[in-house]
Amino acid sequence: MKEINLKKNILVSGSFRLIVMFISFFVSWISARYLGVELKGKYSYLLTISGFIWLILDLGVYRSYPYFVRKYPLRLQQLFSLSAFSYVVETLFLVILGLLLIKPLSTLIGFQFSAPYMFLWVLTITFTKFNMQLSGLYLGMDKVFDHSMSNFGSTLLFLLLLLTGLIVFNWPDRLVWVMSVMLCSNLFSLIYYLRRTQWNVRFLFPDKDFLKLVYTYGFRVFLSSLFILFLMRFDIILIKRMLNFSEVGIYSVAANIIEVLQIASNVVGGLLLVKLSDSDSLEQKWHIMRRMVLLFLIILGVANLAFVLVGRFILAAFYGIAFVPVYEVYLWLIPASFFLSFGSLFNNYLNSKGFPIISIILPAIALLANIIMNLIFIPIWGINGAAMATSVAYAWWFLSIIIYEHRSSGGKMLGYLVFKKADLLELRDYARSKFLHRSSNQ
């Protein structure tokens, strides 16, 4: 397959992601105003649980797809067939199971489901899983523009439909409307991915050996991704259990800001996995990682400084006085915004080396530490305590990866990660060249 142009891919996806981040802010704002504190908490709680479920169903396959598309390009159609078949089977099975067991599931999950809620929730799970697997295939095929367009279109549609519900008519059950809007945005992405590539309608299933390889690698990624997702979201479950939905609503807005900032590192991380998988040179990988960390250090530094200066005003003006406590929670989450992005980038670096077991062990330890700290801090400091625990856990996760890799490399890696003046000059010159190129075209 053709060589990956990482700079071009980051420029394309980064440009789209800036727009998506801007739209996502308005989505978060409007949904919070539309739902209110308590319903926002319920919505965030349902999304958290659905995220755990689709990740378990996926078993890490979506994260391994870019790697396998690069290593085994002739197996692309087989991977698509596997995803399409599992989507159809899981949707039918889970809809029937959910409707039959609606009462015991309501008790188990801690949310009172009605039939519409259950139907929308199940479809959200299976649509999200299928979309994530297709996005992995597109990244592996180096179709970054299509991947970015899908994310942009679905986010924009979410915003437009949300505004429709807010302005045009007053839906009797607002949470049902927001969940329906999310389902429509997922459907848009799914249709876009299916139409942009001429997939073979006939199912071509992987042979037993390749299927075993996919799920062996995928299961390692699954455990790593599951622990990382728990690391990011388990505090919301603990807050719901130990406090109430209103506190979940406040905390979820602060956490959502972190997730919006992390959108860029998630995209770049996916691109990095594809690029680093093509390289066998550790020195080349370290050189790339150093520049990526510097880039995100600058981006996140500027974004966090801006929020510190004007965040309280923005929350009061856009979200309402009930959401002003988000500001203090976010201040405790500022370290988390840096360490989560850095940890995500370096976790993709580990995955590019063949998904080693250490990529499972380190986030698992960080998760355990996070849970213990949350159980101690939440009764004392409430949601601010949860934010403190999260920041400490993310910091440990990132630093543990660095320490492990430095020791594994015989003490060589840290020397390659020290920022150099040439890195800043390269970023400046690259940004300037793109700006001048755009100006000349105008």
LOFI-776491 format. One record per residue (C-alpha): residue number from 0; residue in three letters; z, y, x. Coordinates in steps of 0.2 Angstrom, whole numbers, plus 2048, in hexadecimal, padded with zeros to 3 digits. Last residue first. Example, Ala and Ser with C-alpha at 12.3 -4.5 7.8 and 13.67 -1.06 7.14 Angstrom:
2
{1,"SER",{824,7FB,844}}
{0,"ALA",{827,7EA,83E}}
//
This chain:
442
{441,"GLN",{7F3,8A5,7DC}}
{440,"ASN",{7EE,898,7E8}}
{439,"SER",{7F3,8A3,7F7}}
{438,"SER",{805,8A5,7EF}}
{437,"ARG",{806,892,7ED}}
{436,"HIS",{801,88F,7FF}}
{435,"LEU",{80D,89C,805}}
{434,"PHE",{81C,895,7FB}}
{433,"LYS",{818,883,802}}
{432,"SER",{817,889,814}}
{431,"ARG",{827,893,812}}
{430,"ALA",{830,884,80B}}
{429,"TYR",{82A,879,819}}
{428,"ASP",{82E,886,826}}
{427,"ARG",{83F,888,820}}
{426,"LEU",{843,876,81F}}
{425,"GLU",{83C,873,830}}
{424,"LEU",{846,882,837}}
{423,"LEU",{856,87B,82F}}
{422,"ASP",{853,86A,837}}
{421,"ALA",{84E,871,848}}
{420,"LYS",{85F,879,849}}
{419,"LYS",{867,868,849}}
{418,"PHE",{872,85F,83D}}
{417,"VAL",{87C,850,844}}
{416,"LEU",{876,841,83B}}
{415,"TYR",{86D,839,84A}}
{414,"GLY",{87D,839,854}}
{413,"LEU",{887,831,846}}
{412,"MET",{87B,822,846}}
{411,"LYS",{87E,81C,858}}
{410,"GLY",{88F,814,858}}
{409,"GLY",{889,802,85A}}
{408,"SER",{87E,803,84B}}
{407,"SER",{88A,7F9,840}}
{406,"ARG",{898,805,845}}
{405,"HIS",{88E,814,83F}}
{404,"GLU",{889,80B,82F}}
{403,"TYR",{89A,807,82A}}
{402,"ILE",{8A1,818,82E}}
{401,"ILE",{893,821,824}}
{400,"ILE",{895,815,815}}
{399,"SER",{8A8,818,815}}
{398,"LEU",{8A5,82B,815}}
{397,"PHE",{89A,82A,806}}
{396,"TRP",{8A6,81F,7FC}}
{395,"TRP",{8B6,828,801}}
{394,"ALA",{8AF,839,7FC}}
{393,"TYR",{8AA,832,7EB}}
{392,"ALA",{8BC,82B,7E8}}
{391,"VAL",{8C4,83B,7ED}}
{390,"SER",{8B9,845,7E1}}
{389,"THR",{8BC,839,7D3}}
{388,"ALA",{8CF,839,7D5}}
{387,"MET",{8CF,84C,7D5}}
{386,"ALA",{8C4,84D,7C5}}
{385,"ALA",{8CF,840,7BC}}
{384,"GLY",{8DE,84B,7C1}}
{383,"ASN",{8D6,85A,7B9}}
{382,"ILE",{8D3,84F,7A9}}
{381,"GLY",{8E6,84D,7A7}}
{380,"TRP",{8F1,853,7B5}}
{379,"ILE",{900,847,7B5}}
{378,"PRO",{8FA,839,7A9}}
{377,"ILE",{8E9,83A,7B0}}
{376,"PHE",{8EE,83A,7C3}}
{375,"ILE",{8F6,828,7C4}}
{374,"LEU",{8EA,81E,7BA}}
{373,"ASN",{8DB,829,7C1}}
{372,"MET",{8E1,825,7D3}}
{371,"ILE",{8E1,812,7D0}}
{370,"ILE",{8D0,813,7C7}}
{369,"ASN",{8C9,81D,7D5}}
{368,"ALA",{8CF,812,7E3}}
{367,"LEU",{8C8,803,7DA}}
{366,"LEU",{8B7,80C,7D8}}
{365,"ALA",{8B7,811,7EA}}
{364,"ILE",{8BB,7FE,7EF}}
{363,"ALA",{8AC,7F9,7E4}}
{362,"PRO",{8A1,806,7EB}}
{361,"LEU",{8A4,800,7FD}}
{360,"ILE",{8A2,7ED,7F9}}
{359,"ILE",{891,7ED,7F0}}
{358,"SER",{887,7F7,7FD}}
{357,"ILE",{890,7EC,80A}}
{356,"ILE",{887,7DD,803}}
{355,"PRO",{877,7E3,80A}}
{354,"PHE",{868,7E9,7FE}}
{353,"GLY",{85A,7E5,80A}}
{352,"LYS",{85B,7F3,817}}
{351,"SER",{854,800,80A}}
{350,"ASN",{863,7FC,800}}
{349,"LEU",{86E,804,80D}}
{348,"TYR",{864,814,80E}}
{347,"ASN",{864,814,7FA}}
{346,"ASN",{877,814,7FC}}
{345,"PHE",{876,822,808}}
{344,"LEU",{86D,82E,7FC}}
{343,"SER",{879,829,7EE}}
{342,"GLY",{888,82C,7F9}}
{341,"PHE",{882,83D,7FE}}
{340,"SER",{87F,842,7EC}}
{339,"LEU",{890,83B,7E6}}
{338,"PHE",{898,844,7F5}}
{337,"PHE",{892,855,7F2}}
{336,"SER",{895,856,7DF}}
{335,"ALA",{8A5,84D,7E1}}
{334,"PRO",{8AC,85B,7EC}}
{333,"ILE",{8A8,867,7DE}}
{332,"LEU",{8B1,85C,7D1}}
{331,"TRP",{8C2,865,7D2}}
{330,"LEU",{8B9,875,7CE}}
{329,"TYR",{8B0,86C,7C0}}
{328,"VAL",{8C1,869,7B7}}
{327,"GLU",{8C6,87B,7B8}}
{326,"TYR",{8B5,881,7B1}}
{325,"VAL",{8B5,874,7A3}}
{324,"PRO",{8C4,87C,79C}}
{323,"VAL",{8B8,889,795}}
{322,"PHE",{8B1,87C,788}}
{321,"ALA",{8BB,882,779}}
{320,"ILE",{8B6,894,77C}}
{319,"GLY",{8A4,891,778}}
{318,"TYR",{896,887,781}}
{317,"PHE",{88A,895,786}}
{316,"ALA",{894,8A5,788}}
{315,"ALA",{8A5,89D,78D}}
{314,"LEU",{89D,890,798}}
{313,"ILE",{892,89C,7A0}}
{312,"PHE",{8A0,8A9,7A4}}
{311,"ARG",{8AB,89B,7AC}}
{310,"GLY",{89C,895,7B6}}
{309,"VAL",{898,8A6,7BE}}
{308,"LEU",{89F,8A6,7CF}}
{307,"VAL",{8A4,894,7D1}}
{306,"PHE",{894,88E,7C9}}
{305,"ALA",{889,898,7D5}}
{304,"LEU",{893,892,7E4}}
{303,"ASN",{891,880,7DE}}
{302,"ALA",{87E,882,7DC}}
{301,"VAL",{87C,88A,7EE}}
{300,"GLY",{886,87D,7F6}}
{299,"LEU",{87D,86F,7EC}}
{298,"ILE",{86C,875,7F2}}
{297,"ILE",{872,878,804}}
{296,"LEU",{87B,867,807}}
{295,"PHE",{86D,85F,7FE}}
{294,"LEU",{860,864,80B}}
{293,"LEU",{86C,860,819}}
{292,"VAL",{86F,84F,812}}
{291,"MET",{85C,84C,810}}
{290,"ARG",{859,852,822}}
{289,"ARG",{865,846,82A}}
{288,"MET",{85F,838,81F}}
{287,"ILE",{84D,839,825}}
{286,"HIS",{853,839,838}}
{285,"TRP",{85F,82A,834}}
{284,"LYS",{850,820,82D}}
{283,"GLN",{845,824,83C}}
{282,"GLU",{853,81F,847}}
{281,"LEU",{855,80F,83D}}
{280,"SER",{843,80A,83F}}
{279,"ASP",{83D,7FD,833}}
{278,"SER",{834,809,828}}
{277,"ASP",{82B,805,817}}
{276,"SER",{83C,802,80E}}
{275,"LEU",{841,813,814}}
{274,"LYS",{833,81C,80A}}
{273,"VAL",{836,812,7FA}}
{272,"LEU",{849,813,7FB}}
{271,"LEU",{847,826,7FF}}
{270,"LEU",{83D,829,7EF}}
{269,"GLY",{84B,822,7E5}}
{268,"GLY",{858,82C,7EE}}
{267,"VAL",{84D,83B,7EC}}
{266,"VAL",{84E,839,7D9}}
{265,"ASN",{860,835,7D9}}
{264,"SER",{864,843,7E5}}
{263,"ALA",{85B,84F,7D9}}
{262,"ILE",{863,849,7C9}}
{261,"GLN",{874,84B,7D2}}
{260,"LEU",{876,85D,7CD}}
{259,"VAL",{874,858,7BB}}
{258,"GLU",{880,84A,7BD}}
{257,"ILE",{88D,856,7C4}}
{256,"ILE",{88A,862,7B5}}
{255,"ASN",{88C,853,7AA}}
{254,"ALA",{89D,84F,7B2}}
{253,"ALA",{8A3,861,7AD}}
{252,"VAL",{89C,85E,79B}}
{251,"SER",{8A4,84D,79A}}
{250,"TYR",{8B5,853,79F}}
{249,"ILE",{8B6,85F,790}}
{248,"GLY",{8AF,852,784}}
{247,"VAL",{8BA,844,78A}}
{246,"GLU",{8C9,850,788}}
{245,"SER",{8C4,852,776}}
{244,"PHE",{8C1,83F,774}}
{243,"ASN",{8D3,83C,778}}
{242,"LEU",{8E0,838,786}}
{241,"MET",{8E4,827,78F}}
{240,"ARG",{8D6,81C,787}}
{239,"LYS",{8C9,82A,786}}
{238,"ILE",{8CE,831,798}}
{237,"LEU",{8CD,81F,79F}}
{236,"ILE",{8BB,81C,797}}
{235,"ILE",{8B6,82D,79E}}
{234,"ASP",{8BD,829,7AF}}
{233,"PHE",{8B2,819,7B0}}
{232,"ARG",{8A3,823,7B0}}
{231,"MET",{89E,827,7C2}}
{230,"LEU",{8A7,819,7CC}}
{229,"PHE",{8A2,80D,7BD}}
{228,"LEU",{890,812,7C1}}
{227,"ILE",{893,810,7D3}}
{226,"PHE",{89B,7FF,7D0}}
{225,"LEU",{88D,7FA,7C5}}
{224,"SER",{87F,800,7D1}}
{223,"SER",{887,7F6,7DF}}
{222,"LEU",{889,7E6,7D4}}
{221,"PHE",{877,7E9,7CE}}
{220,"VAL",{870,7EC,7DF}}
{219,"ARG",{876,7DB,7E5}}
{218,"PHE",{870,7D3,7D5}}
{217,"GLY",{85F,7DB,7D7}}
{216,"TYR",{85D,7D3,7E8}}
{215,"THR",{861,7C2,7E1}}
{214,"TYR",{858,7C6,7D1}}
{213,"VAL",{848,7CB,7D9}}
{212,"LEU",{849,7BC,7E5}}
{211,"LYS",{84C,7B0,7D7}}
{210,"LEU",{83D,7B7,7CE}}
{209,"PHE",{833,7B5,7DD}}
{208,"ASP",{838,7A3,7DF}}
{207,"LYS",{836,79E,7CD}}
{206,"ASP",{824,7A6,7CB}}
{205,"PRO",{823,7B7,7C3}}
{204,"PHE",{81D,7B8,7B1}}
{203,"LEU",{80C,7BF,7AE}}
{202,"PHE",{80C,7C5,79C}}
{201,"ARG",{7FB,7C9,794}}
{200,"VAL",{7FA,7DC,790}}
{199,"ASN",{7F6,7E0,7A2}}
{198,"TRP",{7FC,7F2,7A6}}
{197,"GLN",{7EF,800,7A7}}
{196,"THR",{7FB,80D,7AE}}
{195,"ARG",{7FE,81E,7A6}}
{194,"ARG",{800,817,794}}
{193,"LEU",{80F,80C,796}}
{192,"TYR",{819,819,7A0}}
{191,"TYR",{815,827,794}}
{190,"ILE",{81A,81B,785}}
{189,"LEU",{82B,817,78D}}
{188,"SER",{82E,829,792}}
{187,"PHE",{82B,82F,780}}
{186,"LEU",{836,821,779}}
{185,"ASN",{844,826,783}}
{184,"SER",{843,838,77C}}
{183,"CYS",{842,831,76B}}
{182,"LEU",{852,826,76E}}
{181,"MET",{85B,836,774}}
{180,"VAL",{856,83F,765}}
{179,"SER",{85C,831,75A}}
{178,"MET",{86D,831,763}}
{177,"VAL",{86E,844,760}}
{176,"TRP",{86A,842,74E}}
{175,"VAL",{877,834,74B}}
{174,"LEU",{884,83F,754}}
{173,"ARG",{880,84D,748}}
{172,"ASP",{883,843,738}}
{171,"PRO",{87E,84E,729}}
{170,"TRP",{86F,856,732}}
{169,"ASN",{86E,869,730}}
{168,"PHE",{85C,86E,730}}
{167,"VAL",{850,879,73A}}
{166,"ILE",{85C,881,747}}
{165,"LEU",{867,874,74F}}
{164,"GLY",{85D,864,74A}}
{163,"THR",{84D,86C,751}}
{162,"LEU",{856,872,760}}
{161,"LEU",{85B,860,764}}
{160,"LEU",{849,85B,761}}
{159,"LEU",{843,868,76D}}
{158,"LEU",{850,864,77B}}
{157,"PHE",{84D,851,77A}}
{156,"LEU",{83A,854,77B}}
{155,"LEU",{83D,85E,78B}}
{154,"THR",{847,851,792}}
{153,"SER",{83A,843,78E}}
{152,"GLY",{82C,84D,795}}
{151,"PHE",{834,852,7A5}}
{150,"ASN",{83A,840,7A9}}
{149,"SER",{829,839,7A5}}
{148,"MET",{820,846,7AF}}
{147,"SER",{82B,843,7BE}}
{146,"HIS",{827,830,7BE}}
{145,"ASP",{814,834,7BB}}
{144,"PHE",{815,840,7CA}}
{143,"VAL",{81E,834,7D5}}
{142,"LYS",{811,826,7D3}}
{141,"ASP",{816,81E,7E4}}
{140,"MET",{813,80D,7DD}}
{139,"GLY",{825,809,7E1}}
{138,"LEU",{82A,819,7D8}}
{137,"TYR",{820,813,7C9}}
{136,"LEU",{828,802,7C8}}
{135,"GLY",{839,809,7C9}}
{134,"SER",{835,815,7BB}}
{133,"LEU",{830,806,7B1}}
{132,"GLN",{840,7FD,7B4}}
{131,"MET",{84A,80D,7AF}}
{130,"ASN",{840,80F,79F}}
{129,"PHE",{843,7FC,79A}}
{128,"LYS",{855,7FF,79C}}
{127,"THR",{856,80F,793}}
{126,"PHE",{84C,808,784}}
{125,"THR",{858,7F9,783}}
{124,"ILE",{868,803,783}}
{123,"THR",{862,811,778}}
{122,"LEU",{85B,804,76C}}
{121,"VAL",{86D,7FC,76B}}
{120,"TRP",{875,80D,768}}
{119,"LEU",{869,812,75A}}
{118,"PHE",{86B,802,751}}
{117,"MET",{87E,802,752}}
{116,"TYR",{87F,814,74D}}
{115,"PRO",{874,811,73E}}
{114,"ALA",{87E,802,739}}
{113,"SER",{88F,80B,73A}}
{112,"PHE",{899,80A,74A}}
{111,"GLN",{8AB,80F,74B}}
{110,"PHE",{8AE,811,75E}}
{109,"GLY",{8BC,809,768}}
{108,"ILE",{8B0,7FD,771}}
{107,"LEU",{8B9,7ED,76C}}
{106,"THR",{8BD,7F2,75A}}
{105,"SER",{8AC,7F9,757}}
{104,"LEU",{8A5,7E9,75E}}
{103,"PRO",{8B0,7DE,752}}
{102,"LYS",{8A9,7E8,743}}
{101,"ILE",{897,7E9,748}}
{100,"LEU",{895,7D6,74C}}
{99,"LEU",{886,7D2,741}}
{98,"LEU",{87E,7E3,744}}
{97,"GLY",{880,7E3,757}}
{96,"LEU",{87A,7D1,759}}
{95,"ILE",{86A,7D4,74F}}
{94,"VAL",{866,7E4,759}}
{93,"LEU",{86B,7DC,769}}
{92,"PHE",{860,7CD,767}}
{91,"LEU",{850,7D7,761}}
{90,"THR",{852,7E4,76F}}
{89,"GLU",{856,7D7,77D}}
{88,"VAL",{847,7CC,779}}
{87,"VAL",{83B,7DB,779}}
{86,"TYR",{842,7E3,788}}
{85,"SER",{843,7D3,792}}
{84,"PHE",{830,7D0,78F}}
{83,"ALA",{82B,7E1,794}}
{82,"SER",{836,7E1,7A4}}
{81,"LEU",{830,7D0,7AA}}
{80,"SER",{81E,7D4,7A6}}
{79,"PHE",{81F,7E4,7B0}}
{78,"LEU",{826,7DA,7BF}}
{77,"GLN",{818,7CE,7BE}}
{76,"GLN",{80B,7DC,7BD}}
{75,"LEU",{812,7E3,7CE}}
{74,"ARG",{812,7D3,7D7}}
{73,"LEU",{803,7D7,7E2}}
{72,"PRO",{80C,7E6,7E9}}
{71,"TYR",{81A,7DA,7F1}}
{70,"LYS",{823,7E5,7FE}}
{69,"ARG",{820,7F6,7F6}}
{68,"VAL",{822,7F0,7E4}}
{67,"PHE",{831,7E6,7E9}}
{66,"TYR",{83A,7F4,7F0}}
{65,"PRO",{836,800,7E2}}
{64,"TYR",{83C,7F2,7D6}}
{63,"SER",{84D,7EF,7DE}}
{62,"ARG",{856,7FD,7D4}}
{61,"TYR",{84E,7F7,7C3}}
{60,"VAL",{854,7E5,7C6}}
{59,"GLY",{866,7EA,7C8}}
{58,"LEU",{86C,7DD,7BC}}
{57,"ASP",{862,7E6,7AE}}
{56,"LEU",{86D,7DF,7A0}}
{55,"ILE",{87D,7E5,7A9}}
{54,"LEU",{875,7F6,7AC}}
{53,"TRP",{871,7F7,79A}}
{52,"ILE",{883,7F3,795}}
{51,"PHE",{88B,7FF,7A1}}
{50,"GLY",{880,80E,79C}}
{49,"SER",{883,80A,78A}}
{48,"ILE",{896,80C,78C}}
{47,"THR",{894,81D,795}}
{46,"LEU",{887,823,788}}
{45,"LEU",{893,81E,77A}}
{44,"TYR",{8A2,828,783}}
{43,"SER",{897,837,785}}
{42,"TYR",{892,837,773}}
{41,"LYS",{8A4,835,76E}}
{40,"GLY",{8AA,843,779}}
{39,"LYS",{89C,84F,772}}
{38,"LEU",{8A2,84A,761}}
{37,"GLU",{8B3,850,765}}
{36,"VAL",{8AE,860,76E}}
{35,"GLY",{8A1,867,763}}
{34,"LEU",{891,85E,75E}}
{33,"TYR",{884,86C,75D}}
{32,"ARG",{88D,877,76A}}
{31,"ALA",{88E,868,777}}
{30,"SER",{87D,862,773}}
{29,"ILE",{876,874,775}}
{28,"TRP",{87E,876,786}}
{27,"SER",{87A,865,78D}}
{26,"VAL",{868,866,787}}
{25,"PHE",{867,878,78E}}
{24,"PHE",{86E,872,79F}}
{23,"SER",{862,863,79F}}
{22,"ILE",{853,870,79D}}
{21,"PHE",{858,878,7AD}}
{20,"MET",{85B,868,7B6}}
{19,"VAL",{84A,861,7AF}}
{18,"ILE",{841,871,7B6}}
{17,"LEU",{849,86F,7C7}}
{16,"ARG",{845,85C,7C6}}
{15,"PHE",{833,860,7C4}}
{14,"SER",{832,86A,7D4}}
{13,"GLY",{83D,85D,7DD}}
{12,"SER",{832,84E,7D7}}
{11,"VAL",{822,857,7DE}}
{10,"LEU",{82A,85E,7EE}}
{9,"ILE",{834,84E,7F1}}
{8,"ASN",{824,844,7EF}}
{7,"LYS",{81A,84F,7FB}}
{6,"LYS",{828,84E,808}}
{5,"LEU",{829,83B,807}}
{4,"ASN",{817,838,809}}
{3,"ILE",{818,825,807}}
{2,"GLU",{80A,81B,810}}
{1,"LYS",{7FD,812,805}}
{0,"MET",{800,800,800}}
//
